[in-house]
Amino acid sequence: MEREAIHVAGISEALKAAGVPLSPAIKANGFVFVSGTPPIDPATGKVSSADIATQTELVMENLKAVLEAAGSGLDKVVKVNVFVSNSGYYDLVNEVYGRYFDDPAPARTFVAVGSWPWPFDIEIECTALA
């Protein structure tokens, strides 16, 4: 089985500069496995602590960029895991998230977590067809 680490301009560099030992995505066996993606601004490499709608928009744009770098796309996503710092963000996240997926939407899990080592409120990971 071959596996390929996917480099994504701006995001890969930000993760490396922060000392985070992961790839934005790994392509293997006909799938793309996208790591949990926080709201990193690829232009600056900084994490956004803006409102939840803005953070969600940035995360979704980053997911799109990661998938495209892997030769995939949002239309090929089969499973999504959404992690937020507050379950009260459910409706606001859904409002932004829903603009990125057509029917049928991918399978999804939505989980509230305790905290992250950086000041952000959302992280999303997904699995897509390559």
HUBEL-V950855 format. One line per field, one symbol per residue. psi: psi as a letter, one per 20 degrees, with the letter a starting at -180 (. if undefined). Layout:
# HUBEL-V950855
psi = ???
This chain:
# HUBEL-V950855
psi = pqpppppopggggggghikomrqhqpppkjqpoprpormpohhijqppkarhggggggghhgggggghhjjbrhijphpqpppqipiiigggghggghiiprqpqrqqqopprgrriqmriqppqrprq.
